[in-house]
């Protein structure tokens, strides 16, 4: 019975461990821990060890920290050290490390003998994922490095490192119909005017048709008037006409010739104009579009008029 319980406990532990391993972790790039003040005797070797503990504690808090090669390359490419004040510094650090977040933390040893740590987390798009948090612990009789590690653990818990989303979530903006009433959409744009490429040819054709018709009508009138003067004049028995009648006959024949010539020219001009008018490109077809809007609709006319 004891062996069975032990076997079941092992299965449960392995299953929970596997599920924990499969759960995605937020990728967090740490900016190097900044030492404000340290107690006497805290050497450079101790600071390097504290840097390693800083990264290790960040992983234990639930973060996926970039590997050493990517970590080192991101710090070399950053070329700035104002991450304590500027969120943009952490944004650039996260992008260079291909991480979703970047964290800044500082360690201080106060004049009262207390260990003070503070830090914040910024997402790679500039959003502050966890605002600045501070942890202050009395040093007591324990070693400074032990108190510092305990303070960092509490800081990461306050920053909720393990609860950060592993992927960027889409933020849904809620609209209050009272505070943010829905406004009518802007009026539709003016109708598109399509260039009429055959307008010039049609205008020239119309002009020739009208002008030719006018010349033809005028020529017909002149021919009719001339015929009235000379068509009814016949010579006498002697073969001659009185001078007044002869002059009238000459004038009538001249008017008749001019009228017939004008009639021919007008007819030819009108014919050419009709050809130009008929072969010109068709005018754009007028269009009517109905656009629904809030509270009614808009009727839009398009084309040339």
Secondary structure, DSSP 8 states (H G I E B T S, - for coil): -HHHHHHHHHHHHHHHHHHHHHS--EEEEE---EES---TT--HHHHHHHHHHHHHHHHHTTEE---HHHHHHHHHHH----TTT-HHHHHHHHHHTT-SEEEEEEEEE-TTSEEEEEEEEEETTS-EEEEEEEEEEE-TTS-HHHHHHHHHHHHHHHTTGGGS-SS---------TTTS----------------TTHHHHHHHHHHHHHHHHHHHHHHHHHHHHHHHHTT----TTS---HHHHHHHHHHHHHHHHHHHHHHHHHHHHHHHHHHHHHS------EEEEEEETTEEEEEEES--
